Amino acid sequence: MAATVASVRRFAGADPEDDDVLAACLAAATEWYAHAGVPEYTSGALYDFWVANLAAWFFDNRGNADVDANIPGYIVASVHQLRGAGRGR
C-alpha cells in the first residue's frame, strides 16, 4: 500500500473537490523525502504515514510565507526513521 490522495484528504480534513491540489501535495511530499535520501517503497505503514502527514502539511500551509511555514521538526526527524526503514525489502 502507498499513501493516496484519499489518505491525505483524511489527514488534511479536506473535501473531495481539493483532490487536484492534494495530488500535487502528495507528489511533492514523495519527492521531498526522496531528496532527503529516503527511498520510495510501496510497502510500509510508517512511510505511508509520514508521506501523507507531510502532504497534508503542504496542503494546510499552501500560500503561507511566514516563518511558521517551515516544515515542523517532527516531520524533519522522520527522515532518520525512514532512511533505514526500507532496507531489506
N, C-alpha and C positions, 0 to 999 in steps of 0.2 A: 504494500500500500504506500502511496505517496500523498503528500499534502495536496489538497484540492481546493478549488475556488469555494466549494461548499464548506470545507472545514475552516477556511479563512473567514468566510462570511459569518460563521458561528463565533469565532474568536473576536471579530470586529463588531458583532451585533449589527451587521449591515443588512440592507434589503437586496433582494434579487436584482433589482434594476442597477445596482452598483457592480454587477459581475464583471464588466469590462475593466473597470478600474481595479477591482480585486485581482483579476488575472494578471494585470500589469504589475501589481504589488507582489504577487506570488512569484512571478518570473524574476523580479528584482531581488527578492529575498533569496531565492535559489542561487542567483548569480553572486550576491553579496557573500554568502557562505563559501561559494567556490573560490572567490577572490581571497577569502581569508584562509584558504588551504583546506577546507572541508570538502571531501569528495561527495558528490551526489550519489546516493544509492536509493534503491527502490524499496528496501525493506528496513524498517526501523522506526518504531514509535517515537523514540527520542528525537531523531532527525525531523520527522514529520511535525512533531510538537513545536520545535524551535523554528522551523521554516514558516509554519502557519502563524506563530506568535510574531515573528518579525514582519511578515507580510501584513498582518493586522495593524502592527505599529506603524508601518509605512502608510497604510490606509488612513489611520486615525490622525496622522501628522502631515498629510499631504498639504502643501501650501504653507506650512509653518516654517518661518525662517528665524525664529527666536533661538536663543541659547538652549531652551528646553527641547529643541528639535534634535538634539544629539541622541544617538541610539543609546538606550539605557545600559548601564553596566552589566545587569544580569543577562542581557542578550549577548553582549560582547563576550562575557565569561563563558557562554555556552559553546563558543568556538573550541575552547580547550577540551570540553567533554566530547564534542563531535569529531574532532580530528582523529581520534583513535577509535571512535565507535564503529566505523565501517570496516575496520581491519578484520580479516578472517572471514569475510562474507564472500 
